[in-house]
Amino acid sequence: MRVAILLGCVLAIAACSSEPDIERLEPVPEAADFDPRDLVTSVTSARRDRLPGGVIVTATGLPPSQGWWAAELVPLEAETDSNTLAFEFRIARPRGLQPPGSPQSREVVVALFLSDQRLQGIRDITIIGTQNRRSVRP
């Protein structure tokens, strides 16, 4: 009887220690670059302010309702030629339904510092929204 119990325990422990065959999935590079935020509906203004060492690019966007958040100017390498820097104005949807509100209450402002080294050879900085795009000169 003891031998049967001991044999059962040994088999149970041996079964626990073996690793099951698990297929490991590697991340897809394209999926890592996916940004779930939407483009802002309209870019209403863009400007640049010169500072020592570079410029600050400021853009104002108008989403369809209040409550949009986590705005950022995301570099768009695919559409950028050697003389242009292009940025998508990305913004996260509100949580839950939000009232449309007035245009002034929906405005979202985002800014980005670009160094003189990054601007070398650049003639145009473009901010892209869903309905339009705005450009400024460095």
C-alpha positions in Angstrom: 0.0 0.0 0.0 2.8 2.4 0.9 4.5 1.6 -2.4 1.4 2.5 -4.4 1.0 5.8 -2.5 4.7 6.6 -2.9 4.5 5.7 -6.6 1.4 7.9 -7.1 3.1 10.9 -5.4 6.2 10.4 -7.5 4.2 10.3 -10.7 2.2 13.4 -9.7 5.3 15.4 -8.9 6.9 14.3 -12.2 3.8 15.4 -14.1 4.0 18.8 -12.4 7.6 19.4 -13.2 7.4 18.8 -17.0 6.9 21.9 -19.2 4.0 21.8 -21.6 4.6 22.6 -25.2 3.6 26.2 -25.5 3.8 28.1 -28.7 5.3 31.5 -28.0 4.2 34.4 -30.1 6.6 37.1 -31.0 5.2 40.7 -31.3 4.5 41.8 -34.8 6.6 45.0 -35.5 3.7 46.8 -37.2 1.4 46.2 -34.3 3.9 47.8 -31.9 3.7 51.0 -34.0 -0.1 51.2 -33.9 -1.5 54.2 -32.2 -5.1 53.7 -31.0 -5.8 57.5 -30.8 -7.7 59.2 -33.5 -6.6 62.1 -35.7 -8.1 65.4 -34.5 -11.0 66.4 -36.7 -9.6 69.8 -37.6 -6.3 71.6 -37.1 -7.4 75.2 -36.5 -4.0 76.8 -36.1 -0.3 76.1 -36.1 2.6 78.4 -35.1 6.2 78.2 -34.2 8.1 80.2 -31.6 11.9 80.5 -31.9 14.0 79.7 -28.9 17.7 79.3 -28.3 18.5 75.9 -29.8 15.3 75.3 -31.7 11.6 76.1 -32.0 8.4 75.2 -30.2 5.7 74.1 -32.6 2.2 74.7 -31.2 -1.0 73.4 -32.8 -4.6 73.9 -31.9 -7.1 71.2 -32.8 -10.9 70.9 -32.7 -12.4 67.5 -31.9 -16.1 66.8 -32.5 -17.0 67.0 -28.8 -15.7 67.8 -25.4 -13.6 65.4 -23.3 -10.9 64.4 -25.8 -7.5 64.0 -24.1 -3.9 62.7 -24.4 -3.1 64.9 -27.4 0.3 64.5 -29.1 2.1 65.5 -32.3 3.3 62.1 -33.6 6.0 62.1 -36.3 4.9 60.7 -39.6 8.0 59.3 -41.3 6.2 57.8 -44.3 5.0 61.1 -45.8 8.0 63.1 -44.9 10.3 64.1 -47.7 13.8 65.5 -47.1 12.6 69.1 -46.7 9.4 68.5 -44.7 8.6 67.3 -41.2 5.1 65.9 -40.9 3.2 65.3 -37.6 -0.2 63.7 -37.0 -2.2 65.5 -34.4 -3.3 62.4 -32.4 -5.9 62.5 -29.6 -7.7 60.0 -27.4 -11.5 59.6 -27.4 -13.5 60.7 -24.3 -14.7 58.1 -21.9 -18.4 58.0 -22.4 -20.7 60.3 -24.2 -19.8 64.0 -24.0 -21.8 67.1 -25.0 -20.6 68.8 -28.2 -20.2 72.2 -26.5 -19.0 75.4 -28.2 -15.9 75.3 -30.4 -13.9 77.2 -27.7 -14.7 74.6 -25.1 -13.5 71.8 -27.4 -10.1 73.3 -28.4 -7.1 71.2 -27.6 -3.6 72.7 -27.7 -0.4 70.6 -28.1 3.2 71.7 -28.4 6.5 70.1 -29.4 10.2 71.3 -29.2 12.3 70.7 -32.3 16.0 71.2 -32.0 18.1 73.2 -34.5 19.9 69.9 -35.4 16.5 68.2 -36.3 15.5 71.2 -38.3 18.6 71.3 -40.4 17.5 71.3 -44.1 13.8 71.5 -43.2 11.7 74.0 -45.0 8.2 73.1 -43.8 6.6 71.6 -40.7 3.1 70.1 -41.4 0.5 69.2 -38.8 -2.1 66.7 -40.1 -5.7 66.3 -38.9 -8.6 64.4 -40.5 -10.1 67.2 -42.4 -7.1 69.5 -43.0 -3.5 70.2 -42.4 -1.6 73.3 -41.4 2.1 74.2 -42.2 4.6 76.5 -40.6 8.1 77.4 -41.6 10.9 76.7 -39.1 
